[in-house]
Amino acid sequence: MAEASDEQLMLAYRDGDAGAFETLYARHRARLFRFVLRSIKSRASAEELYQDVWMRVIEARATYKPSARFTTWLYTIAHHRMVDHWRRAGLSVVSLDTVDPPAGDPGPQRHAEAREVLTRFAAALETLPPAQREAFLLHEEAGLTAAEIAAATGSNEEAAKSRLRYALAKLKSAVDDG
């Protein structure tokens, strides 16, 4: 038997199957949290916003209709919650100080080089215009296509492609220029 799609699971949850929600949550929790955390500087605020997104999913279950991929729908909710947050608190990215080093440290020199590249990348990510940053994070964390980014953010596909292209070019340049 084929694995149920996210849309099928959300419909099952809408119809009363709590286990379907648990499966959806397990599939999307890590990526969604990384997306929110990288968009919100305060870990506490990111955790609160993340929980609020899932609460909105729960509240909207009775009216859910699969007109787009579940992932697009989920990240549209996250986008709207972040816009509300940014309006109140301003836009920033998570500090590198909260990022744990990788397991199996490859050695001090290699670790220092990786940290320098990560620092340049994070600085470049923070300087991206908000729309480009969001497009990049939606693409990388949520795996959304340009059309899905456009749907999630209320823009058009060409604008989403352009934002993503400029973001990638700026980030690549920042990492390569080191």
BAFI-3210 file (N, C-alpha, C; in Angstrom, 3 decimals, decimal comma, padded with zeros to 6 digits):
// residues 178
n [1|2|3|4|5|6|7|8|9|10|11|12|13|14|15|16|17|18|19|20|21|22|23|24|25|26|27|28|29|30|31|32|33|34|35|36|37|38|39|40|41|42|43|44|45|46|47|48|49|50|51|52|53|54|55|56|57|58|59|60|61|62|63|64|65|66|67|68|69|70|71|72|73|74|75|76|77|78|79|80|81|82|83|84|85|86|87|88|89|90|91|92|93|94|95|96|97|98|99|100|101|102|103|104|105|106|107|108|109|110|111|112|113|114|115|116|117|118|119|120|121|122|123|124|125|126|127|128|129|130|131|132|133|134|135|136|137|138|139|140|141|142|143|144|145|146|147|148|149|150|151|152|153|154|155|156|157|158|159|160|161|162|163|164|165|166|167|168|169|170|171|172|173|174|175|176|177|178]
n.u [000,834|000,576|002,196|000,394|-000,432|000,408|-001,805|-003,908|-003,640|-004,224|-006,874|-007,912|-007,396|-009,015|-011,422|-011,492|-009,408|-007,028|-004,490|-003,568|-002,896|-000,729|001,125|001,464|002,545|004,939|006,251|006,688|007,608|010,390|011,553|009,793|010,170|012,916|012,734|011,165|012,770|015,109|014,165|013,335|014,801|014,862|014,878|012,885|010,693|010,502|009,825|007,323|005,911|006,073|004,547|002,144|001,608|001,066|-001,174|-002,935|-003,214|-004,566|-006,910|-007,928|-008,632|-011,261|-012,153|-010,393|-009,331|-007,927|-006,535|-004,041|-000,654|-000,179|002,105|002,555|000,270|000,687|003,080|002,199|000,519|002,498|004,010|002,186|001,901|004,529|004,814|003,035|004,438|006,870|005,940|005,327|007,770|010,045|012,436|014,760|017,559|018,352|020,890|024,304|025,429|023,660|023,734|024,562|027,734|028,799|028,463|031,191|033,717|035,852|038,396|040,488|041,429|039,896|037,388|037,445|037,587|035,145|033,430|033,985|033,041|030,349|029,749|030,081|028,057|025,744|025,802|025,453|022,917|021,411|021,569|020,106|017,325|014,082|012,070|013,596|015,075|013,056|012,055|014,294|014,550|012,060|012,362|014,682|014,243|011,555|011,313|009,868|008,644|009,138|006,598|005,050|006,163|005,366|002,588|002,443|003,358|001,841|002,645|003,674|004,680|006,941|008,090|008,752|010,640|012,610|013,326|014,359|016,477|018,144|018,721|020,123|022,355|023,557|024,136|025,864|027,967|028,840|029,787|031,749|033,528|035,159]
n.v [-001,186|002,184|005,022|007,488|010,667|014,041|015,680|013,823|012,896|015,228|015,581|013,270|013,868|016,124|014,817|013,555|011,788|011,561|010,447|010,907|013,593|013,474|012,138|014,004|016,139|014,963|014,638|017,264|018,896|019,422|020,781|022,964|024,199|024,917|026,733|028,780|029,460|030,389|032,648|034,267|036,033|035,586|032,701|031,918|033,409|032,303|029,661|030,072|031,187|029,071|027,102|028,453|028,406|025,662|025,500|027,051|025,399|023,267|024,604|025,253|022,891|021,941|023,349|022,789|022,444|020,721|022,608|023,280|022,017|020,457|021,316|023,852|025,168|024,982|026,480|028,903|029,666|029,896|031,965|034,135|034,366|035,064|037,501|039,039|038,957|040,238|042,765|043,667|043,340|043,663|042,525|039,872|037,550|034,309|034,174|033,190|032,199|030,496|028,184|024,848|023,164|020,819|017,231|015,017|016,477|017,777|018,706|021,404|023,416|022,962|023,237|025,934|027,116|026,291|027,564|030,219|030,408|029,859|032,067|034,177|033,442|033,604|036,333|037,409|036,360|037,703|040,291|040,241|041,515|041,442|040,036|038,513|036,958|035,488|034,050|032,486|030,953|029,627|028,074|026,520|025,430|024,539|023,353|024,408|025,207|027,827|028,641|027,755|029,243|031,753|031,445|031,034|033,460|035,398|036,643|036,936|034,306|034,932|037,030|035,641|033,795|035,587|036,803|034,595|033,874|036,199|036,159|033,710|034,256|036,418|035,198|033,124|034,625|035,941|033,806|032,714|034,856|034,902]
n.w [000,000|-000,851|000,584|002,366|000,999|001,974|001,642|001,631|004,220|005,678|004,969|006,136|008,792|009,051|008,921|011,335|012,112|014,331|014,356|011,797|011,871|013,632|012,036|009,936|011,429|012,344|009,891|009,037|011,095|011,799|009,549|009,299|011,777|011,595|009,466|010,615|012,849|011,610|010,538|012,555|015,141|017,957|019,874|021,657|020,737|018,199|018,814|019,971|017,805|016,006|017,340|017,228|014,488|014,101|015,718|014,237|012,018|013,198|013,983|011,481|010,328|009,875|007,691|005,693|002,365|-000,287|-002,289|-003,043|-002,657|000,519|001,875|000,751|001,654|004,453|004,776|003,870|005,920|007,908|006,782|006,911|009,691|010,371|009,040|010,523|012,954|012,209|011,628|014,145|015,552|013,912|011,420|011,528|011,650|013,048|015,559|015,126|017,386|018,578|017,160|017,134|017,078|014,505|014,908|015,580|015,268|012,803|013,247|014,465|012,568|010,223|011,357|012,087|009,547|008,450|010,211|009,611|006,954|007,447|009,036|007,179|005,377|007,040|007,676|005,131|004,547|006,446|005,480|003,179|001,327|002,889|001,351|-000,449|001,326|002,563|000,355|-000,274|002,124|002,161|-000,109|000,485|003,097|003,145|000,735|-001,346|-004,620|-007,081|-007,952|-005,813|-003,748|-004,570|-004,281|-001,519|-000,500|-001,641|-003,965|-007,454|-009,745|-011,322|-009,874|-007,542|-008,581|-009,408|-006,945|-005,592|-007,309|-007,158|-004,408|-004,141|-005,775|-004,379|-001,918|-002,692|-003,759|-001,435|000,110|-001,572|-001,834|000,320]
ca.u [000,000|001,367|002,139|-000,593|000,103|000,074|-003,171|-004,789|-003,563|-004,943|-008,300|-008,251|-007,424|-010,241|-012,545|-011,463|-008,309|-005,952|-003,218|-003,134|-002,214|000,572|002,001|001,794|003,421|006,246|006,862|006,979|008,000|011,786|011,756|009,028|010,825|014,137|012,310|010,739|013,916|016,040|013,500|013,048|016,050|014,675|014,441|011,604|009,665|010,373|009,078|005,937|005,344|005,986|003,375|000,975|001,338|000,395|-002,521|-003,744|-003,520|-005,616|-008,146|-008,415|-008,859|-012,648|-012,384|-009,300|-009,614|-006,622|-006,428|-002,602|000,031|-000,264|003,293|002,307|-000,738|001,326|004,034|001,416|000,146|003,723|004,334|001,283|002,242|005,797|004,560|002,477|005,535|007,807|005,299|005,425|009,105|011,143|012,953|016,152|017,807|018,873|022,311|025,135|025,777|022,706|023,902|025,480|028,719|028,460|029,022|032,389|034,528|036,899|039,687|040,397|041,593|038,713|036,258|037,559|037,241|033,697|032,786|034,145|032,095|029,024|029,600|029,852|026,735|024,719|025,814|024,841|021,496|020,789|021,505|019,178|016,009|013,171|011,380|014,570|015,396|011,933|012,020|015,384|014,220|010,951|012,912|015,637|013,698|010,278|011,375|008,827|009,016|008,848|005,135|004,539|006,605|004,460|001,289|002,572|003,650|000,909|003,281|003,527|005,760|008,148|008,698|009,349|011,848|013,594|013,797|015,178|017,698|018,998|019,171|021,146|023,557|024,186|024,677|027,008|029,042|029,347|030,549|032,909|034,440|035,925]
ca.v [000,000|003,407|005,949|008,552|012,002|015,029|016,143|012,752|012,889|016,388|015,275|012,283|014,604|016,925|013,910|013,011|010,859|012,274|009,855|011,553|014,828|013,094|011,831|015,291|016,869|014,308|014,895|018,673|019,677|019,879|021,803|024,160|024,885|025,571|027,889|029,835|029,866|031,170|033,900|035,005|036,027|035,050|031,304|031,853|033,908|031,316|028,521|030,511|031,333|027,713|026,488|029,158|027,888|024,373|025,757|027,514|024,202|022,548|025,392|025,308|021,542|021,733|024,026|022,473|021,925|020,582|023,359|023,338|021,035|020,731|022,088|025,242|025,672|025,107|027,588|030,138|030,003|030,364|033,284|035,140|034,555|035,795|038,891|039,679|039,110|041,253|044,073|044,062|043,276|043,866|041,315|039,511|036,116|033,710|034,392|032,001|031,714|029,458|027,030|023,877|022,651|019,487|016,086|014,492|017,640|017,363|019,283|022,842|024,247|022,746|023,813|027,395|027,468|026,105|028,626|031,468|030,350|029,977|033,459|034,982|033,087|034,167|037,788|037,685|036,049|038,773|041,535|040,125|042,125|040,457|039,183|037,551|036,036|034,572|033,154|031,527|030,030|028,778|027,114|025,616|024,721|023,891|022,671|024,932|025,686|029,257|028,811|027,571|030,415|032,828|031,192|031,192|034,846|036,316|037,346|036,145|033,338|035,599|037,754|034,628|033,307|036,664|036,932|033,424|033,979|037,238|035,689|032,696|034,906|037,187|034,271|032,440|035,603|036,187|032,641|032,572|035,988|034,788]
ca.w [000,000|-000,968|001,715|002,153|000,748|003,002|001,413|002,100|005,685|006,207|004,812|007,162|010,061|009,003|009,150|012,683|012,365|015,039|013,950|010,560|012,276|014,193|010,908|009,301|012,336|012,306|008,579|008,753|012,273|011,796|008,506|009,636|012,890|011,075|008,678|011,535|013,659|010,788|010,172|013,789|015,905|019,302|019,884|022,370|019,809|017,122|019,348|020,129|016,474|015,473|017,955|016,719|013,136|014,241|016,250|013,100|011,228|013,943|013,908|010,096|009,785|009,444|006,412|004,768|001,024|-000,937|-003,543|-003,308|-001,828|001,946|002,246|000,364|002,591|005,764|004,781|003,732|007,297|008,576|006,207|007,474|011,105|010,442|008,648|011,722|013,914|011,724|011,771|015,554|016,143|012,975|010,798|011,772|011,539|014,271|015,799|014,978|018,711|018,983|016,285|017,718|016,120|014,024|015,621|014,927|014,896|011,872|013,599|014,723|011,359|009,375|012,086|011,971|008,164|008,296|011,001|008,851|005,834|008,032|009,470|005,964|004,870|007,932|007,505|003,826|004,677|007,228|004,704|002,053|001,540|003,487|000,374|-000,967|002,424|002,734|-000,803|-000,099|003,212|001,730|-001,073|001,115|004,260|002,861|-000,552|-002,227|-005,940|-007,263|-008,000|-004,453|-002,983|-004,973|-003,647|-000,064|-000,129|-002,297|-005,083|-008,669|-009,915|-011,833|-008,748|-006,668|-009,259|-009,356|-005,555|-005,302|-008,109|-006,566|-003,094|-004,347|-006,300|-003,298|-000,917|-003,301|-003,826|-000,087|000,551|-002,450|-001,715|001,566]
c.u [000,877|001,166|001,179|000,118|-000,274|-001,368|-004,178|-004,809|-004,342|-006,449|-008,760|-008,329|-008,685|-011,457|-012,461|-010,344|-007,132|-004,573|-002,679|-002,405|-000,828|001,575|002,421|002,786|004,830|006,972|007,381|007,566|009,417|012,012|011,023|009,703|012,098|013,786|011,944|011,936|014,894|015,450|013,280|014,278|015,922|014,154|013,079|010,466|009,425|009,560|007,597|005,235|005,118|004,743|002,087|000,613|000,596|-001,004|-003,456|-004,128|-004,665|-006,948|-008,763|-008,788|-010,265|-012,926|-011,319|-009,835|-008,274|-006,541|-004,968|-001,964|-000,106|000,904|003,113|001,322|-000,116|002,256|003,362|000,969|001,365|004,111|003,467|001,585|003,545|005,629|003,974|003,571|006,479|007,220|005,417|006,868|010,263|011,721|014,416|016,298|018,392|020,389|023,078|025,506|024,844|022,824|024,939|026,478|028,354|029,105|030,251|033,265|035,703|038,273|039,602|040,503|040,366|037,471|036,277|037,175|035,730|032,945|032,862|033,171|030,662|028,745|029,324|028,457|025,642|024,647|025,144|023,338|020,775|020,661|020,584|017,909|015,030|012,497|012,323|014,923|014,281|011,852|013,098|015,031|013,052|011,435|013,781|015,035|012,431|010,301|010,329|009,420|008,703|007,340|004,532|004,958|005,681|003,101|001,353|002,729|002,712|001,541|003,015|004,774|007,045|008,861|009,381|010,642|012,962|014,180|014,734|016,511|018,663|019,542|020,299|022,453|024,291|024,822|025,905|028,207|029,657|030,209|031,818|033,950|035,338|037,269]
c.v [001,246|004,283|007,083|009,882|012,923|015,495|015,102|012,698|014,052|016,178|014,258|012,956|015,461|016,074|013,160|012,047|011,608|011,730|010,470|012,863|014,522|012,792|013,110|016,077|016,279|014,595|016,320|019,463|020,230|020,985|023,089|024,918|025,587|026,821|029,049|030,356|030,723|032,511|034,816|034,910|035,346|033,618|031,177|032,328|032,912|030,111|028,868|030,606|029,962|027,000|027,142|028,678|026,563|024,533|026,231|026,340|023,436|023,281|025,367|023,938|021,343|022,341|023,701|021,887|021,866|021,284|023,558|022,230|021,433|021,610|023,563|025,879|025,938|026,320|028,928|030,606|030,565|031,754|034,374|035,414|035,333|037,251|039,654|039,939|040,232|042,650|044,580|044,226|043,585|042,531|041,102|038,004|035,608|033,927|033,090|031,410|030,597|028,201|026,095|023,415|021,233|018,397|015,588|015,599|017,213|017,953|020,788|023,712|024,160|023,358|025,340|027,858|027,366|027,202|029,957|031,520|030,523|031,408|034,367|034,719|033,733|035,683|038,164|037,422|037,175|040,069|041,447|040,915|041,058|039,523|038,136|036,522|035,007|033,584|032,077|030,495|029,110|027,698|026,071|024,813|023,942|023,115|023,163|025,374|027,182|029,508|028,681|028,716|031,584|032,663|031,449|032,652|035,860|037,135|036,555|035,282|033,986|036,370|036,768|034,085|034,339|036,813|035,783|033,498|035,012|036,794|034,674|033,313|035,679|036,270|033,552|033,381|035,841|035,028|032,504|033,662|035,914|034,320]
c.w [000,000|000,273|001,385|001,917|001,893|002,871|001,908|003,627|006,285|006,068|005,856|008,532|010,147|009,362|010,480|013,021|012,997|014,669|012,667|010,876|012,830|013,086|010,188|010,143|012,286|010,994|008,445|009,918|012,187|010,767|008,833|010,772|012,424|010,276|009,593|012,324|012,863|010,367|011,367|014,690|017,268|019,241|020,573|021,470|018,686|017,605|019,500|018,773|015,836|016,034|017,439|015,310|013,234|014,825|015,135|012,196|011,900|013,821|012,512|009,538|009,238|008,074|005,372|003,469|000,290|-002,301|-003,951|-002,480|-000,362|002,388|001,909|001,327|003,964|005,808|004,481|005,109|008,033|008,082|006,832|008,951|011,241|010,034|009,831|012,752|013,487|011,832|013,199|016,014|015,192|012,532|011,147|011,644|012,854|014,361|015,613|016,333|019,167|018,130|016,897|016,672|015,694|014,880|014,864|014,406|014,014|012,189|013,690|013,471|010,469|010,034|011,971|010,574|007,947|009,040|010,266|007,671|006,348|008,485|008,273|005,395|005,717|007,794|006,187|003,874|005,409|006,427|003,489|002,348|002,038|002,476|-000,215|000,093|002,580|001,575|-000,674|000,973|002,856|000,758|-000,371|002,259|003,929|001,552|-001,537|-003,561|-006,020|-007,284|-006,600|-003,536|-003,298|-004,295|-002,143|000,352|-000,768|-003,401|-006,365|-008,869|-010,408|-010,733|-007,812|-007,274|-009,163|-007,960|-005,198|-006,044|-007,515|-005,213|-003,247|-004,853|-005,200|-002,258|-001,449|-003,365|-002,460|000,413|-000,269|-002,271|-000,482|001,368]
res [m|a|e|a|s|d|e|q|l|m|l|a|y|r|d|g|d|a|g|a|f|e|t|l|y|a|r|h|r|a|r|l|f|r|f|v|l|r|s|i|k|s|r|a|s|a|e|e|l|y|q|d|v|w|m|r|v|i|e|a|r|a|t|y|k|p|s|a|r|f|t|t|w|l|y|t|i|a|h|h|r|m|v|d|h|w|r|r|a|g|l|s|v|v|s|l|d|t|v|d|p|p|a|g|d|p|g|p|q|r|h|a|e|a|r|e|v|l|t|r|f|a|a|a|l|e|t|l|p|p|a|q|r|e|a|f|l|l|h|e|e|a|g|l|t|a|a|e|i|a|a|a|t|g|s|n|e|e|a|a|k|s|r|l|r|y|a|l|a|k|l|k|s|a|v|d|d|g]
***
